[in-house]
């Protein structure tokens, strides 16, 4: 069978470009055949021609287009030795005699005078015939006249094909298929390597999505109890949390057709194309049902419809949304067609799209916690050649607030850093450098600054470190550096606690620590600088949130002016009076000023330790937690253990006791 396949290879597919090529070849052939290119004659010069004329060898001279002369010899002259090589040849049979020579001359009047003079002097008999002809290449002139129109039509066809296909248009990408769906189909014949094993963390989201896949595989398990298949599931979460990865896993796990496309694929400059593509998408899905449709970034077409609608592009987008609403839950029924969608802007979606019966389930994909970050690190560390003693739990603790995409970036940056330094494997320091690179930016050790500027930066960062060390609820310090990174001249790294709720004293301590840099400049140099811009921005946002969002101000009271629906995000009116606005501004200013004075007092009471820390920072440029413990001693505040960490620690201890009761840990567990 294999030999048979080799003997009978597949024939090449027919292409419309073959027709274009054949037409061009025919035109060129006609152009060439109609001309004199296939008639070869010897070439000569006007002086040689005059010699032949005087010898009486010329029978006829044809002057073509007043610039070229074709020379015909007499039969007697053709027998001469000098003219034997001038016998004309032709690739095509010709009924008329062909010229022996041809040449071009300059001015016609001078050429005619020279011939007349030569004929009179030699008294030739019979005299050579002189004929005048005008030759035209009709096909060549026709092609030249047609060329501009061909170029215009070709450019128009190229533009329309690009507009209709967009690089991947359905149905061949022709202009007549512009309303076809652009969804990419994944089925049992398409190899998708991503599975649920590649999705670390997201346990709740995976359970919801796995149930949908299981429903399509074994519908009798659910329908036997009277259950109905859900119409759709909406994945909502911050960027980089794994919404699209979860959809890829569904495509790899589900043994049913999976249509994948983006919300922007429905958008087109032509009217009605978006709605047409929605209809075609669901038509294909119904034909292959049971099937799953995945629409990434659905907010591109699913934004809330405006009350005062104006004609234009917004009207076209709303028509597309209306068609999507009808297809998902309209008068007709979609049997076994489930719609998965992903967005990080669920607050702007239309309410009709979010109702039960369309997107029955909203699956919230949150940022991973410490346990989930550990699992994500294990997934992304598989292809890396890592050090044997690498502590994955330590890496998870060093990356609070990182999404799955951020962790993947950390692993890649760590591998690049290790390769740049020529290491055989990726170790712990490479990952710490990668975190610093992503959070703070690239080091700029060659940045030019004066001694006074460097000293001010050192005291500024030392002020942050000192105040945060003295406050109970401030984030514990990891390291401080005065080496410029990115747009910052210095930086202090903290390891914030992962809190689900925040108390006012915790927010105030963080604000006080943020203002420690400016307070240190005031205490030491008795002047302030512009270096605290990011700190002021941070504390101003925190203070405003305390007053206007969380209701943590006694003077303003238990009020919030936060709109979770996002409808008033770009409103031109404030939800409070001018008097309340003055009260809010005053309260924000009082909170910030109170924490600033608190930081100043702390630094004045510990000025000697602040100075010592700044001098160490000037000497080493980078200091760590150990340097602060030598100067200030250990922090008197005990960190509260997380419930998940406590349970995991107890399980680890029980397991170790079962293996060997007398065995001790090699390394003590850090707080």
C-alpha positions, 0 to 999 in steps of 0.5 A: 500500500505504501508503494502504491501511494508513492507511485500515485502522488497527489496531483497539484491543485488547480489555481486561478493564477494558472489562467492569468499566466496562460493569458500573459504568455499568449499576449507575449507570443502574439507580440513576438510573432507579430513583430520582426523578431523572428526574422533575422537579417544581417546588419551593416552600416551606411558606409558599407551600404553605399559601397554595395550600392555603387557595385550595383548589388542592391535591388531594393531599399525599404525605408521603415518608419523614416529611421531604418533601412532594409536592403534587398540584394539582386540574385547575382549579388547573393552569389558573391562570396562577400554576401553569402552570409547575408542570406536571411533566415526565419523561424516561420515560413514566409511567402515574401522575400526577406531582407538581406541587410538592415541598418539605422541611419540618421537624417532621412533627407541626407540619406536620400541625397547620398543615395541619389548622388551615388546612383547618378555617379555610377549611372546604375541600370536598373536603378534600385527601387526605393520604397517607404513603409510604416510598420506598427506592432498592433498587439504591443500598442494594445498592451501598452494602452491596456497596461494602466487599466490592468494595474488599476484592476490588479491593485483593486483586487489585491486591496479587496482580497486583503480586506476580506481575508485579513490573512485568514479569511474563511472560505478562501478569503474571497470578497464574496466570503467576507461575511463568513466566520473567521473562527479557527476549528479544533477537532479530533483531527487537530492536535492540541497539546494543552490539557488541564494538567498544564493549568496549575492552580485555578481549582474552582475554575477548572472544576466548572470548565471540566463539568462543561466538557464532561457534559458534552462527552456524557450528556446522559449523566446529567439529562437523566436527572432532568438537567439542561446543558448550560448555554455559556460560561464567562471567564472573568479575571485580571490580565495574565491569570490564565483565562485563555490558557483554560480555554486552550485546555478545554480545546485539548480535553474536549473530544468535540469541535472547538471554535476559537476566535477573538471579539475583534474578528467580528469587527469590519468596515462594511455594514452588517458583516459582524452580524453575518459572521455571528450567524455563520459561526453558530451555523457551523457550530450547529452543523458540528454539534455538540460543539464549543465556541470560545470568544476571547476578549468579548468586550470588543463586541459586548459593551453595554448599548447606549441609551441615546444611540447615534448612527455610525460604527457604534450602531454596527457594533450593537447590531453584532451584539444583538445578533449574538444575543439572538443566537445564544438564546433567541426564538430558535434553539441551539442544541448542544452548543456552548459558548465560552468567553473571556474578558477582564472588563466584565463591568462594561458588558451589556446586562442582556449578555450577562443574564441567565440563559446566555452566560449561565455561569460567571467563572472568576479567575483570580490572581493566584495565592501562595499555594497556587503560585507554587504549582504554577512555578512547578509547571513553568520550571519543567523545561528549565535546567534548574539547580537541585537545591532550588526552593520552589516555596521560597520563590512563591513567597517572593512573588506576591501579587504575580499572575501566571503570566508574570511567573512565566516571565520570571522563569524565562528571565531567570533562565536568560540571566543564568545563560548570560552569566554562563551558569550550568543551571538556574539557581535561586539568585537568578530568580531573585535577579529576575524578580528585581528586573521585572519589578524595578527595571534594568540596572543602570550602574553607569548613570551619572549623578553627583555625590550630593544626589547619591547621598540624598538618595541613600538617606531617602531609601534608608528613611523608608527602611527605618520607618517600615522596620519600626511599624507593626503593620508595614510590609517586612523589608527584603532589600534596599538599593541605591543603584538606579533601576528603570526610572527610579534612582533607588528602590526598597523591596518589601514582601507584603502580606497577602491580606483579604481584608485591610484595617485602617491601622494597616493602611496608615502604617503603609502610608507612613512607611511610604512617606519615610523617604521624604521625612528623612530628607527633611530630618537630615538635610532640612529640605525636601526634593522631587524624588518622592513623587511616586511615594506621594502618588501612592499615599494620595491614592490610598488616602482618597480610597480611605475617604471616598471608597472604604468609608474609613473617615470619621468626618465624612462618615460611612459613605462610599462614592465608588460605582462598581458597575463602572457606568459613571467612570467617565461622568462629568458630575460628582456624586457629592456637593461642593461642600462635601468635596472640600471636606474630602480634600481636607480630610485627605490632606489631614491623613497624609500630613498626620502620617508624615509628621509621624514618620518625621518623629520616628526618624528624629528619635532614631536619627543615629541609626538612620545615619548608620544605615545610610552610611552602610548603604552608601558603602555597599549600595545594596543592603538586605534584611540582615544589615537592618537586624545588626543596627536595629535588632530583630523586629518585635512584631510577630507575623500572623500565620496563614491558615493554609500555611499552618495546615501544610506545615502540620501535614509536613511535620506529621509526615516527617515524624512517621518517617523518622521521629528523631530526625531533625530539619536541616534548615529552620523554617523562616517566618 
